[in-house]
């Protein structure tokens, strides 16, 4: 019987944690809406934690390969803190030294990807306690992360993927619904950016835009994860099979689910590394 080392077990546990946090994050992100704002925050927690851990695994694997199987120190890891932007840039540099012909080797660089990275990095380092800080009067220099997501991610998605033709159809449908129930309905909602929603057409318009944001927010986020997965796959193969570092054996396995084409990333609504 082959017994795997405690280092291998630790890396596998960390990789599965990262993978499942990301899977949960994109699942919830695909359901988040102005009427259930807690889902946005759940998604931000899962994604920021999962991406941070994934990036640190890439750093650990690359360091271990470069240092003949020796792992980095606690000081080496702590220098990144929770700075997701710095971690992603570090992963980009590591990726440049790997197989240039591998699939999905280029870091996604659309303004929407940049917005996702910006919001999640700010959430990880500064905004995850926004609501409590707001209650305690300590959020004067902070932005609501949900409003920031709508500004940096949702609006650019709508500009790019919510066609004028679809908007026109949705507007006509909203007008018909207003004609039928507008006089006998009361609407009391608040949008992601803090604006009041007090009538049926505004509620309907935001709901239709949200459908587009849910689908494409998931896609663009998973494109970043897919790029990181391409780096982990290369490091796992190089470390385990070329360098014979047992601890890195199967490092990529919790992330295989994310290594798929856009059609699946956009269309699949429920994600889990344990339910392929």
N, C-alpha and C positions, 0 to 999 in steps of 0.2 A: 504494500500500500504506500502511495506517495503522499507525504505530508507537506502541505504548502506552508511557507513561513508566515510568521506573524506580520511581516511587512507586506506580503501579498494580501493577506486578509484585511489589513488596514487600508490599503489602496483600493481594494474591491469595495469595501464598505463606503469609502469616501466617494468613489466613482458612482456607485448606485445612489447615494444620497444626492449628489449633484444632478444626475440624470433624472431622478424622480421629482426633484424640486422644479427642474425645468419643465418636465412633462405636466406637472400640476399647474405650474404658472401659465403655460400657454393654453391649457384647458380652460382655466378660469378667465384668462384674458379674452377668450372667444365668447364669453358669456357676460362680461362686464357691461354695465349700462348706467345711465344717469339715475335710474330708480334704485339701483343696488350698488352704490359706490364702494361698499366694503369689498366687492369682488375685485375692483381695481387694485386695492391695497393688498389683498391676498396675492394677486398676480405679481405685483411689484416685489413683494417679499420673496415669493418662490423663485422668480427669475433673477433677482439680484443675488440671492444666496447661491442658487444653482450655477449661475455664470461665474461668480467669484470662485467657487470651489473647482469648477471645471478649468478655469484659467490657472489656478494654483496647481492643479494636477499636471497641467502641461508644463509649468515651470519645474515641478518636481521631477517629472519624467525626463525632461531635457537635461536638467542638472545631473541627474543620476547617470544618464548615458555618458555625458561629458566627463564625469568623475569616476569612471570605472566601477559603477555600482554603489557608490557612496551617496547618501542622501543629504540634502541641504540641512542647515541648522535652523533652529527656531528663529534666530535673528535674520537669516536669509528670507524666510517666509514673511516675517512681520514687517519687513520694509515696505511691502505693498499695502498693508492695512486693508481697508475695504474699498480702495480706489479702483473701481472697475475700469475706468478709462485707461489708467496706467497698466493694468493687467492685460487688457485687450491689445494695447500697443506692444507690450512685451511678447504676447503670443504671436503678433504679426511678425516681429523680428525673428522669432523662433521658426515660424512657418517658412520664412524666406530661405532658410538653410536646409529645407527638406526637398523632396522630389518636386521639381517645378512642373511636372507633367501630371500630377495627381488631380483628381476631380475636385472641384470647388476649392481651389488653392487660394483664390484671391479674396481678400477681406471685403465684405459687402460695403459699398461706399455711397449708396444713394442717400440723399438728405434725410429720407425717412429712417434708414439704418442709423444715421448719425443722431437723429432725434431720440431714437430708442436708447442708444448708448448713453446719451446725455442724461435723460430722465432717470434711467436705472442707476447710473453712477451717482447722481445727486441723491437719489433715494437711499442708496447704500451708505453714503457718507454723511448725509445731512438732513434728509427729509423723512426718514422712516418714523420719526416721532412728531411729525408736523401737527397732528390733531391735538396731542397732549401739550405740545409747546404753545399751540394757539390758545388753548384753555388757560394755560399758565401765564399768558402774556409774553412768551419768549419767542414768538415766531415773526417778529417784525421784519426781519431780513430774509424770510423764507417764502417760497412759493408753494401753494397747494400742489402736491405731486399729480393729482388727478387733472387739475386745470392745466398744468404744465404738459402732461401727456396729450391732452386735447389740442393744445397749441402746437407742440413740436412734432406730434405723430399723427393724430387723428385728422386735423385739417389738411396737412399735406397728402394724406391718403385719399381724402375726399376729392381734393383737387385733381388727383391723378386717376382715381378709379371709380368715382361716382359720376357717371356720364350725365351730360345735360339732358339727354333723351330720357334717362331713368328719372332724373329730378322732375322733369316735366310731367311724367306719368304719375309720380308720387304726389306732386302738387295737386293734380286734378283729382286723385283719389282722396286726398285730404280735404279738398273743398267739398266733395260729395259727402264725406263723413260729417263734416261740420254742418252741412245742410240738414242732415238727418237727426243728429243728436246734439248739435251745438247749443241749442236753446235750453236743453234740459241736463246739461253736464257741467261739472265743476272740475277744473284741472289745477292742481297745486303741486308743482314739481320744480326742481332746480336742476339746471344743466350742469355738465361737468365743469364748465368754466364759470359757474356761479351765477348765471343769468336765470331769472325766473321764467318758468314755463306755465302760462296761465290760460292757454286756449288750445283747442283740439288741433288746429293746423300746425302750430309750433311743436306740440307734443309728437304729432305724427311725423313731421319733418325730421326731428331729432332721432326718432326711433328708426327711421329708414336709413339715415346717415350712419347710425350706430351699427347696423347690420354690415355695412361695407367696412367700417373700421374694425369690427370684430374679426372678420375674415382676413383682411389684409394685414392687420396688426399682428395676427398670429403668423402669417406667412413671412413677413419681414423679420420678425423676431427669430423664427426658426431658421431663416437663411443665415443669420449670425451664428446660431448654434451649429448648423451644418458645416460652416467654415471651420469652426473650432474642432468639430468632430473629425474633419479631414486631417488636422494636425495630430490629434490624439491617435488616430489610426496608424499614421506613419511612425509616431514615437513608440507605440506599443509593439509594432512589428519589428522595428529596428532594435529596440531594447530587449525584447524577449527572445527573438529568433536569431538576430545577428550578434548581439552582445551577450546573450545568455543570462540576462538579468531576470531571474525568476519572478521577482516582485511585480514586474511590468506585464506579465503574462495575462492576457485578456483585459487589459486596461480599457480597451476601446468598446468592449461588449455592451456596457450600459448606454452607449451613445449611438449604436448601430441604427436604432429606430429613426434617428434624426437625419441619417445620411440617405435622403431620398429626394426625388425630383419635386419641383414646385407644385405640381398638380396635387400630390398627396399632402404636402405641407399646408397647402391652402384649404384643401377639402376635408381633411380629417379633423373632427371636433374634439374627440376625447383621446387623451394621450396618457400612456403609462409604460414605463420600461418593462413592467412585469406582465403586460398584456399586449404582446406584439400583434 
